[in-house]
Protein backbone atom coordinates (compact mmCIF):
# COMPACT_ATOMS: atom_id res chain seq x y z
CA UNK A 1 0.00 0.00 0.00
CA UNK A 2 1.30 3.44 -0.89
CA UNK A 3 -0.05 6.80 0.28
CA UNK A 4 1.14 10.06 -1.25
CA UNK A 5 0.63 13.36 0.57
CA UNK A 6 0.97 16.69 -1.24
CA UNK A 7 1.11 19.72 1.03
CA UNK A 8 0.79 23.32 -0.10
CA UNK A 9 1.73 26.03 2.40
CA UNK A 10 1.38 29.76 1.78
CA UNK A 11 1.17 33.09 3.57
CA UNK A 12 3.35 32.22 6.56
CA UNK A 13 3.23 35.03 9.14
CA UNK A 14 5.23 35.13 12.36
CA UNK A 15 5.11 37.87 14.98
CA UNK A 16 6.35 38.09 18.57
CA UNK A 17 3.66 35.79 19.98
CA UNK A 18 1.78 34.03 17.18
CA UNK A 19 2.21 32.34 13.81
CA UNK A 20 -0.27 31.46 11.09
CA UNK A 21 -0.34 30.07 7.56
CA UNK A 22 -2.71 28.72 4.95
CA UNK A 23 -2.52 25.06 3.97
CA UNK A 24 -3.99 22.49 1.63
CA UNK A 25 -3.33 18.75 1.90
CA UNK A 26 -4.02 16.16 -0.77
CA UNK A 27 -3.87 12.44 -0.11
CA UNK A 28 -3.46 10.38 -3.27
CA UNK A 29 -4.58 13.38 -5.33
CA UNK A 30 -7.76 14.14 -3.34
CA UNK A 31 -8.03 17.25 -1.13
CA UNK A 32 -8.49 16.02 2.43
CA UNK A 33 -8.00 19.31 4.27
CA UNK A 34 -7.47 23.00 3.80
CA UNK A 35 -7.67 26.12 5.89
CA UNK A 36 -5.55 28.08 8.33
CA UNK A 37 -3.34 26.97 11.16
CA UNK A 38 -2.46 29.47 13.87
CA UNK A 39 -1.05 29.17 17.35
CA UNK A 40 1.21 30.77 19.91
CA UNK A 41 4.96 30.28 19.90
CA UNK A 42 7.76 30.93 22.37
CA UNK A 43 10.60 31.86 20.03
CA UNK A 44 10.76 35.33 21.54
CA UNK A 45 10.69 38.67 19.80
CA UNK A 46 14.25 39.05 18.53
CA UNK A 47 14.63 39.40 14.77
CA UNK A 48 16.94 36.35 14.70
CA UNK A 49 14.51 34.18 16.67
CA UNK A 50 11.52 35.16 14.54
CA UNK A 51 13.34 34.64 11.25
CA UNK A 52 14.72 31.28 12.46
CA UNK A 53 11.22 30.13 13.42
CA UNK A 54 9.76 31.32 10.10
CA UNK A 55 12.50 29.42 8.25
CA UNK A 56 11.78 26.27 10.29
CA UNK A 57 8.10 26.53 9.34
CA UNK A 58 9.03 26.95 5.66
CA UNK A 59 11.45 24.02 5.63
CA UNK A 60 9.24 21.36 7.19
CA UNK A 61 7.29 22.15 10.32
CA UNK A 62 4.33 23.83 8.58
CA UNK A 63 3.85 20.80 6.33
CA UNK A 64 4.13 18.47 9.32
CA UNK A 65 1.48 20.46 11.21
CA UNK A 66 -0.87 20.40 8.21
CA UNK A 67 -0.54 16.64 7.78
CA UNK A 68 -1.12 16.09 11.51
CA UNK A 69 -4.28 18.19 11.30
CA UNK A 70 -5.83 16.08 8.53
CA UNK A 71 -4.91 12.64 9.85
CA UNK A 72 -6.39 13.15 13.33
C-alpha positions in Angstrom: 0.0 0.0 0.0 1.3 3.4 -0.9 -0.1 6.8 0.3 1.1 10.1 -1.3 0.6 13.4 0.6 1.0 16.7 -1.2 1.1 19.7 1.0 0.8 23.3 -0.1 1.7 26.0 2.4 1.4 29.8 1.8 1.2 33.1 3.6 3.4 32.2 6.6 3.2 35.0 9.1 5.2 35.1 12.4 5.1 37.9 15.0 6.4 38.1 18.6 3.7 35.8 20.0 1.8 34.0 17.2 2.2 32.3 13.8 -0.3 31.5 11.1 -0.3 30.1 7.6 -2.7 28.7 5.0 -2.5 25.1 4.0 -4.0 22.5 1.6 -3.3 18.8 1.9 -4.0 16.2 -0.8 -3.9 12.4 -0.1 -3.5 10.4 -3.3 -4.6 13.4 -5.3 -7.8 14.1 -3.3 -8.0 17.2 -1.1 -8.5 16.0 2.4 -8.0 19.3 4.3 -7.5 23.0 3.8 -7.7 26.1 5.9 -5.6 28.1 8.3 -3.3 27.0 11.2 -2.5 29.5 13.9 -1.0 29.2 17.3 1.2 30.8 19.9 5.0 30.3 19.9 7.8 30.9 22.4 10.6 31.9 20.0 10.8 35.3 21.5 10.7 38.7 19.8 14.2 39.1 18.5 14.6 39.4 14.8 16.9 36.4 14.7 14.5 34.2 16.7 11.5 35.2 14.5 13.3 34.6 11.2 14.7 31.3 12.5 11.2 30.1 13.4 9.8 31.3 10.1 12.5 29.4 8.3 11.8 26.3 10.3 8.1 26.5 9.3 9.0 26.9 5.7 11.5 24.0 5.6 9.2 21.4 7.2 7.3 22.2 10.3 4.3 23.8 8.6 3.8 20.8 6.3 4.1 18.5 9.3 1.5 20.5 11.2 -0.9 20.4 8.2 -0.5 16.6 7.8 -1.1 16.1 11.5 -4.3 18.2 11.3 -5.8 16.1 8.5 -4.9 12.6 9.8 -6.4 13.1 13.3 
